[in-house]
Each structure stands twice: as structure tokens, then as C-alpha cells.
Amino acid sequence: MNAVAKLEKTSLSALRDPRLFREFAYVDGAWVAGASGTAIDVTDPADGRRIGAVPALTAGDAETAIAAAHRAFGSWSAKLPQERAIALRRWFELVCAARDDLARLMVEEQGKPLSEARGEIDYAASFIEFYAEEAKRLNVESVTSHLPGAEMSVIRQPAGVAALVTPWNFPAAMLTRKAAAALAAGCTVVAHPSSETPFSALALAELAERAGLPAGVFNVLTGRAAEVVGAMTASPLVRVVSFTGSTEIGRLLYAQSAPTVKRLVMELGGHAPFIAFADCDFERAVERAVAAKFATSGQDCLAANRFYVERPIYARFVAAFAERVARLTVGPGLADPDIGPLINGRAVAKQREHVADALARGARLVAGGEPHPAGENFFTPTVLADVGDDALIFREETFGPVAAFAPFDAEDEVLARANATETGLVAYLHTGDGPRAARLARALEFGMVAVNRTKITGAPVPFGGVKQAGLGREGSRHGMEAYAEIKYICSESE
């Protein structure tokens, strides 16, 4: 049985800066309760304790915020890039200074282990810092004229109001990755955080206000997605929609955005394969496999979902992996365990469903397989072996602490099995054969490939997938492309 991490009961009253805990939406530079007069409770997934509530904004409230962002767009987009960079730099510095409070707030609403929450705040801050610099680099291009007497140039201009829809699993980093790029490009922002984790976004809004972002430039709208996001996709004033979440919801937003032909950036579902060849560095591959599966308690679009291990090392690899999994601690996030709670009971039910389905189809249970005694939203880290390709866990994203293994015999075979998904976000590959690594890195139908390592993300790199894993890229200089329109100017020179 996995160890249970312990902690004393704590409260958000322990925040050093209590103003970071906001139970209002943030619209046009003001903290508002909305027109409906109703609120949505937010609970700690570790124990179900209510930690606060946020307004359930109406579609009308959302339209008010969009109008405010549209009014603010003219002056914000007209600022010198250096001026926008200064405001973003101040925001970055304030986020860094508030790191511990922001991490604590995130743990209580999202549940992730405290060290992971601190890491996410650092990650979130890095995007603000990166785009504070990139704001100054949206350069004009010169075009060699093909017409006599003509001078040609290409400029980039901010697209307009950007609607940002962010998930519960990375409530700070997914917002700053989108917002910093949009703001750097000169866009204004209306953001909708998940109703399960709104307080991280609201704390970031508080810090953005202190950093001097003008009223209307950065707005955070709480409430039910169908109402708030529906207003965003319907509005002709919104020119860009950026969404991180499931492929199913992504398709819906895609359709809703079609009548107004919006620009779209979508980071959707993942179904990551982890491939280990017999010539890999065995100990490193096992350690990296554990890391690839269990970060954020498996609630990560980058989490390895299918483990394919070459047959000569298969049995030893599964045994070594299970031995390490047995040492993982489980408990509430503030105790800083290895595995925290899942976000809600639906997530636990999905783990049970995937385990039961795999076993019914002939898989072998090596470790775990059941809810954990730490609480209703906890699931014991689980290892399944000999999983068939027809099992649910090999056909859809699990989003939890269940690792499923299968052997393979040949390179072409495992490549075909790994590519048999429409959600090509990331793939993990372990091999000591350099030419094979290069060959498979190109052949794997995924937007990102990690070779002999797990951590690959960061502000300077383009994050995104292929096929139905999404559209566009976030992070890197490419992350600003959706927020900037290209304009060609041809002038008479004679």
C-alpha cells in the first residue's frame, strides 16, 4: 500500500497577502459580483471542504467585459512595444514575489502537491518574462519589390480582443502562456478560468492590476462555461479564441467560432505513448517513465498514457516500474506528497472504469487498481501489464495515476501502434540507437517528441500537437502569431 502523506489542517487565511484571494470576477478594472446574484462554490479536492465562491456571470456580463476589452484595445495596441514590455515585466516580478501564496492557493483549489504548485508558478512567471522581451520583436519585414516604382513592407498588427479559456489542471501557467503572448502582441484579453479552479486566475488579475495594466486590458470572467464562453465565441468583437481542454469541447468551440471566422489556438487532448527499446539506458528509462506518468497525479495532457516496452526487457521493466510506484506517497497537496487527489469524483470513476475494462480484456493487475484510503478523490497509483490495444485505456486519455503496459517486438510495429491515435500531442522515446532515435522522432505523428528524457516544455519552445490534438502553437515566438495580423503595404516610390 502506498504511504499516506500527513498534514495539519490549514486555511487560505494563512496567505501572507490576503488580497490575492478574490471572490469576485475582474471586469474593466473593477471587482464585480455580476448581474445574476448567484455564485459557484469552489472546494478543496483533498477533502471536499468549501474554500470560497465566485460569481456566476451571465452572458450579458460577458458581453460587458468584451465591450470593455474592445474599448481598451485602441490605447493598449497603440502603446510602444517597450511600454507593454515594462508592464509585463512588472507583472512577472509581482508573480515571482507572491510565489508561495500563489502556490498555496493553487493547492487548495486544485489539489496538486505543493512542490509541483511552486514549480507551476515558476513556469507561469516564465511566460510573462519571455513575452515581455518578445513584445519588442514583432518586426517589420522588407520585401524585395517585383513592381517598378514600388516599395513594399510587411507589418504585424494586434488582432483585437482575445478570449482565453483555461483548464483546471494548470490554472496559472495555462493563463499566463496565453495572456502574456496576447498582451505582448497588443491584444486585450477576456479570460475564463475553469469554475473548479478560478482563484489562481483571479490572483493573477490582482497582480496584473498592481503591475499597472490599464482597465479593460485584462479581464477574468468567472461562471459556467456554456454561458460565458458561449458569449465569447458568439461576439464579433472577439477576434481570437485560445482554448486548452478536451478535444470534444475544442470541436464545439471550433464550430461556435465559425460564424465570425475567428482565429483559433487550441491545445486539446493527448494520448502519449512511451516507447522503450531494449537498448535504452534501463534505469534512466524507468525513472523517466514514472515521471512521465505521475506528474500532476497523472492529470496532465503530457502524461504518458500507453507504455510500449520491447519484449526482451518488458518483464524486468514492468517490475522495476511497479517497485518505484509502490514507494510513491499519496495525500493532500499541502503535505507535498508524490500523488495528490484527483480533481473530482468523475475523475476517480474514470480510473475505475479503465482499470476494470483492461482487466476484463485480459490485462494483468501489477499494483494498485482501487481508490486510496486518503479520501474520496484519491486513487492508488496503478500498474497494468499485458494490456490489449482494444482496451479503453489504450484508446482514450486516462488523466489519472494508472499506467498501462504492453510489449512489442519490432520498430515498425510499435510505430504503427503509437501513431494509432487522433490526439498527437507528445510522444516519449527511449533508445540508445542514435539513427533510430532520429528516424522515429520524425516518423512519430506528434507535435512534440521527447528523446531519452521527460521534461521538454518551457517558455522558449513551441507547444502543441497535430491531428486532433490542436491548432497552432503556444510558447516561443510562434505563440504570438495568432494574436498578430500580417498587413502588406505597397507604396509608390517615384
ABEGO torsion letter per residue (X at the ends): XBBBBBBBBBBAAABABAAABBABBBBGGBBBAEAAGBBBBBBBAAAGBBAEBBBBBBAAAAAAAAAAAAAAAAAAAABBAAAAAAAAAAAAAAAAAAAAAAAAAAAAAAGBBAAAAAAAAAAAAAAAAAAAAAAAABBBBBBBBABBGBBBBBBBBBAEBBBBBBBAABAAAAAAAAAAAAAAAGBBBBBBBBAABAAAAAAAAAAAAAAGBBBGABBBBBEBAAAAAAAAAABAABABBBBBEBAAAAAAAAAAAAAAGBBBBBBBBBBBBBBBBAABBAAAAAAAAAAAAABGGGBBAABBABBBBBAAAAAAAAAAAAAAAAABBBEBAAAGBABBBBABAAAAAAAAAAAAAAAAAGBBBABEGBBBAAEAABBBBBBBBGBBAABAAAABBAGBBBBBBBBBABAAAAAAAAABBABBABBBBBBABAAAAAAAAAABBBABBBBGBABABEAABBBEBBEAAEBEBBEEAAAAAAABBBBBBBBBAX
